[in-house]
Amino acid sequence: MVPAQSGLIVQLIGRTEFTAPQDVPFETDAVGGQALAEFAGRSIYSSWERAVPATASNSGFLLHLLQVGHLSVLEHSSATFYLRGLSRSVTHEFLRHRHFSYSELSPRAEPQDVVEPAAIGADPVLHQRFQTAVAQARTAYEDLLDGLQQAGTSRPDGSLARKQARQAARAVLPLAQSTAIVVTGNYRAWRHFIGMRATEAADVELRMLAVALLAELQREAPHVFADFRISTLADGTSTAASPYVGDG
Ligand SMILES: Cc1cc2nc3c(=O)[nH]c(=O)nc-3n(C[C@H](O)[C@H](O)[C@H](O)COP(=O)(O)OP(=O)(O)OC[C@H]3O[C@@H](n4cnc5c(N)ncnc54)[C@H](O)[C@@H]3O)c2cc1C
């Protein structure tokens, strides 16, 4: 589990397992998703013998795939994360990436704490304005909820009526509300996401999340993600880039 920034928790909860078929002469110096990606790549020509020294190891073979852009092989292996303490603003942008599978805390659940943007939190005056705005939104939510629940008290489907009341009242809650989400993606999708969202142009909260995910993926599958270099910008935040990431 990685506490990546104030309140954000990035936790790897699922990974690929690989079992080599017993009737194929395949052995490698890696396990899990990295081994599976290599197996898939070698299966294309049944090239189980390791004739070329540069690609004889798992790291050498996968680096070659990254260099030539043979990325479909990376789609066999996946990683699942449980992310907490990120804003709905960020998950809204995350969900634009169509090759992931998602399960997110229902927006009809009780209101959550907020994730204050770092740029606002760094300034005491702006921080105070932010806190005031959040408190006002919460008061408006409670008022609306009261009104909606009173209007729905005579309905027999109490549980559904409460959900529907929360679903209408939430319209005034801020995008900064904290949420939690399970995200599953294959290695290729993760590389594409990090390539787009760990850049300086990306939203800062999403960029910090992308860099934190990269750090976890580099631990999990270094031969697939080590080409990304993490660096620090003048404002102290991080960014990451790879020489091999294009359109994927
Ligand atoms: C800095 C930044 C600013 C942004 N600003 C805005 C904004 O103002 N408004 C806005 O709406 N969005 C914005 N976006 C979101 C962006 O336009 C994409 O929707 C999002 O990043 C998903 O990435 P993707 O298009 O690569 O698709 P992904 O879903 O991540 O798919 C990965 C790749 O698969 C391929 N692919 C997926 N689906 C298809 C398809 N249907 N047809 C063909 N190829 C496909 C493409 O090669 C694609 O690049 C922004 C993104 C960034 C990084």
The ligand as an SDF file (V2000), in Angstrom:
LIG
                    3D

 53 58  0  0  0  0  0  0  0  0999 V2000
   -3.8820   17.1410  -21.0180 C   0  0  0  0  0  0  0  0  0  0  0  0
   -5.2220   16.5900  -21.3880 C   0  0  0  0  0  0  0  0  0  0  0  0
   -6.2860   17.4530  -21.5640 C   0  0  0  0  0  0  0  0  0  0  0  0
   -7.5370   16.9550  -21.9330 C   0  0  0  0  0  0  0  0  0  0  0  0
   -8.5930   17.8170  -22.1000 N   0  0  0  0  0  0  0  0  0  0  0  0
   -9.8060   17.3560  -22.4820 C   0  0  0  0  0  0  0  0  0  0  0  0
  -10.9210   18.2330  -22.6840 C   0  0  0  0  0  0  0  0  0  0  0  0
  -10.8190   19.4290  -22.5070 O   0  0  0  0  0  0  0  0  0  0  0  0
  -12.1060   17.7000  -23.0690 N   0  0  0  0  0  0  0  0  0  0  0  0
  -12.2610   16.3490  -23.2880 C   0  0  0  0  0  0  0  0  0  0  0  0
  -13.3550   15.9020  -23.6670 O   0  0  0  0  0  0  0  0  0  0  0  0
  -11.2520   15.4880  -23.0850 N   0  0  0  0  0  0  0  0  0  0  0  0
  -10.0310   15.9520  -22.6950 C   0  0  0  0  0  0  0  0  0  0  0  0
   -8.9950   15.0830  -22.4990 N   0  0  0  0  0  0  0  0  0  0  0  0
   -9.2790   13.6360  -22.6050 C   0  0  0  0  0  0  0  0  0  0  0  0
   -8.7470   13.0440  -23.9190 C   0  0  0  0  0  0  0  0  0  0  0  0
   -9.2930   13.6970  -25.0290 O   0  0  0  0  0  0  0  0  0  0  0  0
   -9.0770   11.5480  -23.9880 C   0  0  0  0  0  0  0  0  0  0  0  0
  -10.4630   11.3460  -24.0590 O   0  0  0  0  0  0  0  0  0  0  0  0
   -8.5710   10.7580  -22.8190 C   0  0  0  0  0  0  0  0  0  0  0  0
   -7.2860   11.1620  -22.4650 O   0  0  0  0  0  0  0  0  0  0  0  0
   -8.5880    9.2620  -23.1800 C   0  0  0  0  0  0  0  0  0  0  0  0
   -7.4210    8.9560  -23.9450 O   0  0  0  0  0  0  0  0  0  0  0  0
   -7.4620    8.2700  -25.3550 P   0  0  0  0  0  0  0  0  0  0  0  0
   -8.2300    9.0930  -26.3220 O   0  0  0  0  0  0  0  0  0  0  0  0
   -6.0460    7.9680  -25.7520 O   0  0  0  0  0  0  0  0  0  0  0  0
   -8.3240    6.9580  -25.1940 O   0  0  0  0  0  0  0  0  0  0  0  0
   -8.1810    5.5850  -24.3760 P   0  0  0  0  0  0  0  0  0  0  0  0
   -9.5700    5.2130  -24.0450 O   0  0  0  0  0  0  0  0  0  0  0  0
   -7.1930    5.6820  -23.2660 O   0  0  0  0  0  0  0  0  0  0  0  0
   -7.7130    4.5650  -25.4720 O   0  0  0  0  0  0  0  0  0  0  0  0
   -6.3440    4.2910  -25.7340 C   0  0  0  0  0  0  0  0  0  0  0  0
   -6.1040    4.2620  -27.2270 C   0  0  0  0  0  0  0  0  0  0  0  0
   -6.9240    3.2460  -27.8160 O   0  0  0  0  0  0  0  0  0  0  0  0
   -7.3380    3.6890  -29.0880 C   0  0  0  0  0  0  0  0  0  0  0  0
   -8.8110    3.8070  -29.0970 N   0  0  0  0  0  0  0  0  0  0  0  0
   -9.6360    3.7140  -28.0320 C   0  0  0  0  0  0  0  0  0  0  0  0
  -10.9130    3.8180  -28.4050 N   0  0  0  0  0  0  0  0  0  0  0  0
  -10.8910    4.0120  -29.7300 C   0  0  0  0  0  0  0  0  0  0  0  0
  -11.9000    4.2160  -30.7040 C   0  0  0  0  0  0  0  0  0  0  0  0
  -13.1950    4.2500  -30.3860 N   0  0  0  0  0  0  0  0  0  0  0  0
  -11.5360    4.3610  -31.9760 N   0  0  0  0  0  0  0  0  0  0  0  0
  -10.2370    4.3280  -32.3470 C   0  0  0  0  0  0  0  0  0  0  0  0
   -9.2100    4.1640  -31.4810 N   0  0  0  0  0  0  0  0  0  0  0  0
   -9.5510    4.0000  -30.1990 C   0  0  0  0  0  0  0  0  0  0  0  0
   -6.6850    5.0410  -29.3530 C   0  0  0  0  0  0  0  0  0  0  0  0
   -5.4560    4.8200  -30.0140 O   0  0  0  0  0  0  0  0  0  0  0  0
   -6.4470    5.5610  -27.9560 C   0  0  0  0  0  0  0  0  0  0  0  0
   -5.4030    6.5220  -27.8640 O   0  0  0  0  0  0  0  0  0  0  0  0
   -7.7370   15.5490  -22.1350 C   0  0  0  0  0  0  0  0  0  0  0  0
   -6.6440   14.7000  -21.9440 C   0  0  0  0  0  0  0  0  0  0  0  0
   -5.4050   15.1930  -21.5800 C   0  0  0  0  0  0  0  0  0  0  0  0
   -4.2600   14.2340  -21.3700 C   0  0  0  0  0  0  0  0  0  0  0  0
  1  2  1  0
  2  3  1  0
  2 52  2  0
  3  4  2  0
  4  5  1  0
  4 50  1  0
  5  6  2  0
  6  7  1  0
  6 13  1  0
  7  8  2  0
  7  9  1  0
  9 10  1  0
 10 11  2  0
 10 12  1  0
 12 13  2  0
 13 14  1  0
 14 15  1  0
 14 50  1  0
 15 16  1  0
 16 17  1  0
 16 18  1  0
 18 19  1  0
 18 20  1  0
 20 21  1  0
 20 22  1  0
 22 23  1  0
 23 24  1  0
 24 25  2  0
 24 26  1  0
 24 27  1  0
 27 28  1  0
 28 29  2  0
 28 30  1  0
 28 31  1  0
 31 32  1  0
 32 33  1  0
 33 34  1  0
 33 48  1  0
 34 35  1  0
 35 36  1  0
 35 46  1  0
 36 37  1  0
 36 45  1  0
 37 38  2  0
 38 39  1  0
 39 40  1  0
 39 45  2  0
 40 41  1  0
 40 42  2  0
 42 43  1  0
 43 44  2  0
 44 45  1  0
 46 47  1  0
 46 48  1  0
 48 49  1  0
 50 51  2  0
 51 52  1  0
 52 53  1  0
M  END
$$$$
